Amino acid sequence: MTESTQLTLHRRRVDVDAAGGVESLLKALAPIMLEASADGHAGPFAVVNIGTSTAESVRLFCTANVSAVLTANPTTLVVDLAPEAQYVRFALNGLALTANVAHALSAMLRSMAVVTCGPQVTELRQRLDLLGLLVDGYALQRLDTALAAAGHRLTGATRTLLESAAHGDTVGCLDTLRYELPPVLDVIAVALRHRVPGG
């Protein structure tokens, strides 16, 4: 990733009742998302990654990955936390970069066919996918239904764009880039800024 905002991660272990599902997990995470970290950083924190206590690697905290981890029926999980304000800045920076890539692709498509813009479409898809996962994970841990709804709209816009690109539909891609994607990105930006004072 080229996002300039870096995340300062703090790894913690948390005991969970996997049978209680996501609700039980969020209840177990709540205390550690508020307390100070070992190196003195004060909460609140956002959960960035999650994994089982025996996992060699952790996965980005999002609905699909949380479900996959809980399916393993663990009693202890590891989570990576970052200061919430830092996490939101990271997501907003990623959103701004995504918007710039979308704008550049839109400008290209005014004079080029989408079939000639494969690398640009791929870059935008990767950025949209990452942003979608960040939004989903943050909405999940904050129980923010409005942000979750915006994340679903982002997923829908991404799907529409990719379907148009796969069919060589340059006009369809332009319509998504001009009329569907920008309003969704604006809603997400406002929702994220609202979450952090001075955001």
Buried (B, 14 or more C-beta within 10 A) or exposed (E): EEBEBEBEBBEBEBEBBBEEEEEBBBEBBEEBBEEEBEEEBEBBBBBBBBBBEEBEEBBBBBBEBBEEBBEEEBEEBBBBBBBBBBBBBBBBBBBEBBBEBBBBBBEBBEEEEBEEBEEBBEBBBEBBBBBBBBBBBBBBBBEBEEBBEBBBBBBEBBEBBBEBBEEEBBEBBBBBBEEBBBEBBEBBBBBBBEBBEEB
